[in-house]
Amino acid sequence: MDDLKQIEQQLEELQTKVAFQDDAIEQLNEIITKQDSIIRKMEERFLLIGEKIQDMESQMPSKGFNPADELPPHY
């Protein structure tokens, strides 16, 4: 009889652990889904910024900016 109670107790403990693990997995899944959405938006913005930088570079004069050619304001 003690063996049966012990098995029932172990079964209940396992069921409790599984329930907590299921809850933890669901919470982690929600977090991962939100992070995925954030990462996708950041990637889109990063690509747009890259395109804007390329556009700006193409509009700049072909002669590159050289700080040595510039005179400081006190001259």
VMD Tcl script that draws the C-alpha trace (Angstrom):
set ca {
  {0.00 0.00 0.00}
  {2.85 2.38 0.76}
  {4.29 1.69 -2.66}
  {1.03 2.75 -4.32}
  {0.90 6.01 -2.33}
  {4.52 6.71 -3.13}
  {3.90 6.14 -6.84}
  {0.83 8.40 -6.73}
  {2.84 11.11 -4.98}
  {5.63 10.85 -7.55}
  {3.08 11.00 -10.35}
  {1.52 14.15 -8.87}
  {4.95 15.75 -8.52}
  {5.75 14.95 -12.14}
  {2.41 16.34 -13.30}
  {3.06 19.53 -11.34}
  {6.52 19.89 -12.85}
  {5.15 19.34 -16.35}
  {2.47 21.97 -15.78}
  {5.07 24.52 -14.66}
  {7.32 23.63 -17.59}
  {4.42 24.03 -20.03}
  {3.73 27.48 -18.58}
  {7.40 28.45 -18.77}
  {7.63 27.25 -22.39}
  {4.55 29.27 -23.33}
  {5.98 32.41 -21.72}
  {9.31 31.91 -23.48}
  {7.52 31.38 -26.79}
  {5.69 34.69 -26.37}
  {8.96 36.47 -25.62}
  {10.68 34.93 -28.63}
  {7.77 35.91 -30.87}
  {7.99 39.54 -29.67}
  {11.76 39.58 -30.09}
  {11.47 38.18 -33.60}
  {9.07 40.97 -34.52}
  {11.42 43.58 -33.06}
  {14.42 42.12 -34.89}
  {12.55 42.10 -38.22}
  {11.61 45.78 -37.79}
  {15.19 46.64 -36.89}
  {16.47 44.83 -39.98}
  {14.06 46.81 -42.18}
  {15.19 50.08 -40.61}
  {18.83 49.09 -40.96}
  {18.34 48.43 -44.66}
  {16.56 51.78 -45.11}
  {19.38 53.60 -43.32}
  {21.91 51.84 -45.54}
  {20.01 52.93 -48.63}
  {19.84 56.52 -47.38}
  {23.58 56.53 -46.71}
  {24.24 55.25 -50.24}
  {21.97 57.95 -51.66}
  {23.79 60.62 -49.67}
  {27.18 59.30 -50.76}
  {26.12 59.32 -54.39}
  {25.04 62.98 -54.09}
  {28.34 64.09 -52.58}
  {31.05 65.50 -54.84}
  {33.43 62.93 -56.19}
  {36.33 64.59 -54.36}
  {36.23 63.14 -50.88}
  {36.29 65.22 -47.77}
  {39.77 65.65 -46.39}
  {40.00 67.33 -42.97}
  {43.57 68.43 -43.78}
  {42.20 70.67 -46.57}
  {39.95 72.54 -44.18}
  {41.23 75.54 -42.25}
  {40.31 75.81 -38.60}
  {37.91 78.65 -37.74}
  {40.59 80.80 -36.08}
  {42.57 81.33 -39.32}
}
mol new
graphics top color blue
foreach p $ca { graphics top sphere $p radius 0.5 }
foreach p [lrange $ca 0 end-1] q [lrange $ca 1 end] { graphics top cylinder $p $q radius 0.2 }
display resetview
